Each structure stands twice: as C-alpha cells, then as structure tokens.
Amino acid sequence: RDDGEFVFADIYPFACGVFDYAGSGVVHMTGGVAALIAAYILGPRIGRFGEEPSPMPGHNLAMATLGTLILWFGWYGFNCGSTLAFDGTNASKVAVTTSLAPAAACLTSIIYQKMRTGKYDLPGALNAILGGLVSITAGCSVVEDWSAIPIGVIGALVYHKAADLLVKYEIDDPIGASPVHGACGVWGVISVGIFGSSRYVSVAYSCPNNPPTDANFTQYWEPLPGFQLAIQLILVLVIILWVTAVFTPFVFILKKLGQLRVSEEAELAGLDASEHFAGEKVDKN
C-alpha cells in the first residue's frame, strides 16, 4: 500500500514483504504501464513519425520548469508524508534521499545529453528530475543517503533509454509518462533490493521479521538479504500483469466507442485551440 506499510507482507516467510515505501511500484509504475498501453493502442499523433521521427516539443519551457519544481516540492509531502507521523528520524532521512536522487538525475541528464547531442536539453533534464524522484520513492526510507545518488544517476539513464526505445518502436508518448513513471518505477522498485540497508528497516517499517541490524552504524552499508531483490522483482511482474489485464480491455472499449481521440481536424488545430479556445477573442461583457 502507499502508506508506509509493506506490500504483500506474507509473500516470503523470512522477509518483511515488498519494500515500496511511497509507491515507485504501486503508484508510479502502475500509471506508467497504463500510459504505455494507452499510447500503443491510441497510436502516434499525426505527423509524429514518418521516414524520420518529427519532434513535437512543448511550447512553454518556463511553465514546464515551474511545474517540475512544484512537483519536486510536493514530493516531500508525498514521500515524507508516507511516514504517517511526525517522525523526525525517518522523515528527515526521507527528505535527504528525496533531495539527492533528483539532483543527481538532473546533472546526469544534462551531461549525458550534452555529450550525446552537443546541446543542453532542458525538457530532458526536467523529465530526468521526475525520473529521479520516481526512482527514489520506493527506497527513500531504507537506503543510505549516499545510495540516493547512484539511484538518481541510473534513473536518469533509464529514463533516456526508455524514451529512445519508444521512438525506435514509434510509440508516441508526448510527455514521457511511461519512461518517467513506468521505466523509472521499475528501477525504483528493483533499486531497493540492490541498495537497501537493513538497519533502516526497523525505523521505517513495523515488520516482525526485521533482518539483523548494525545499530551502531559501524559500517557504511548493511545490505538487505539477497532474496529481497527477488521479492522486489515479483512486485514488478505482478504490477505489469495486473495493469495489462485490467487496463487493456478498458482502453480498447474507449477506442471502439470513439472516446479516446479527438477528430483529425481538432488534432491538427491543436488542443489549445480546439478544446480550450486559445486564440479566441475574450468577451469583455
């Protein structure tokens, strides 16, 4: 559940269950997989793909940047709020990891895109920030502070590679919802099995079978037992299967009913004009 408690608690008799503290899997991955299914069934926008992909960037990067920063700020409520109590030790740790991962992801994206294209890619950096936030959401309470940095770095690369795959297979996801929430959600869930530290489990979870902990913090890292990674992978598989089974028929029904896409005329005019009346004269009366 997305409330700081462990998901599928009895899935393994010697474990605490799946660690997905604030919902990299049950929230973000669920939405990301649904977005991928919808984008595939809906099909690309008119003119998006041909002999060469035709980029269709957003038209207001200032507003996109503002929106990303608002989301980042809101993520402290999302992640820290999953403590469900004024818990200084746990909430403060969550705040630190929730700061480090997106910052690392942003810098990684800027450097990666500059090396790859020779240009600074602001939209890519903004989505990488969100990818870093999604990546740390599962493990924000149980990874070491330093671990949030490689989690964010890998999250940025996962986002960019997933976005490239969509273009390769001509799946049009205009805002990158499936790479950010789906692919980075998968990485976030898996990262707990790789970077999770046993000594934080008892602080973040009321788990009856906590692994032994280094209470005096004599080590830089106290990895979770190896089977935890397998448990995390089970969650990834379950979410993919569940969302596919439940959401795919729903999207097909909407498509058959003609409720999934605007008309060609409205699409070519742009939804700002066809749906929101942008450019219309304002009646001052």
Salt bridges, closest charged atoms under 4 A:
ASP3 OD2 - ARG1 NE 2.79
GLU144 OE2 - ARG199 NH2 2.67
ASP145 OD1 - LYS93 NZ 2.80
ASP164 OD2 - ARG116 NH1 2.51
ASP172 OD2 - ARG45 NE 2.69
ASP172 OD1 - ARG48 NE 3.49
ASP214 OD2 - ARG199 NH1 3.07
GLU267 OE1 - ARG261 NE 3.13
ASP272 OD2 - HIS59 NE2 3.69
